[in-house]
Amino acid sequence: MPLEQETDPLFDEKHQNAEPKGTRIPLRYLMPNVITVLAICAGLTGIRLAFENRFELAVSMVLLAAFLDGIDGRIARMMKGSSKFGAQMDSLADIVNFGVAPALVLYAYMLDQARSFGWIAALLYCIACCLRLARFNVMLDVVGKPLWQNNFFTGVPAPAGAMLVMLPVYLGFLGLVPTRTFAFIAAAYTVGVAVLMISRLPVYSGKAAGTKLRSDWVMPTFLFIVVYVAFLMSYTWETLTLTTIAFFLTLPFSYRAWKRFEAADAASTSTDAEKDGSEIQS
């Protein structure tokens, strides 16, 4: 069976016309899209809860949307249920869950006190998220780049941006009063996160770790995950605040790692060029 028909049996018009009506479709093609729809529902519900002044639930729903949006693609690959329709739908869901929902929750909680400046900051964040996602989709088709560049994102990825931009909300839940002055600071911070998302800053993606783990790291990794989840459930806002700060602290190390790879790549290229030149002369 051709690849196009295998990857999109649900929504490919030619495949639907070729198959008789009532053909059974494997559930593995439906599950990832169902998770994507649930993520959109969670993100939109977070917006509704924010305008009802139920901010803790609103933030929880936005984080749930980000989690679901982050696993749907992985589940699709694990179940071999990837499709072009699912990829497009996931990309649209990212705009809602990582762009619109965090910006509106933050605006309803605090940025509205900064009036027009707060709204402009929310708009800039949403636009930056859209541009970031569009650039990511375009760069997927780039060929010929060094393999080590696959270990880095260009700019802060959209899921991380959603987590970072809500830092003022976490601080508010921890007791920092959302005054008008704090609202202006939060608006400036929101613009800063937007700039990081559309910047050319290399951000380590962790893909170099691969899918396998050294045997001596299994138990420490398992223990770390359990401890982190326990703290996240018991001290949610403190843990999210520390996680956000830790992410910011990793950015200089990502930049240094990129420079090291870049220097090694340039040295390797020059060495190969010298060898080719010497072979031609000989």
Summary of the structure (lengths in Angstrom):
residues: 282
radius of gyration: 22.3
end to end distance: 51.8
largest distance: 78.3
contacts: 857
relative contact order: 0.09
helix: 79%
strand: 2%
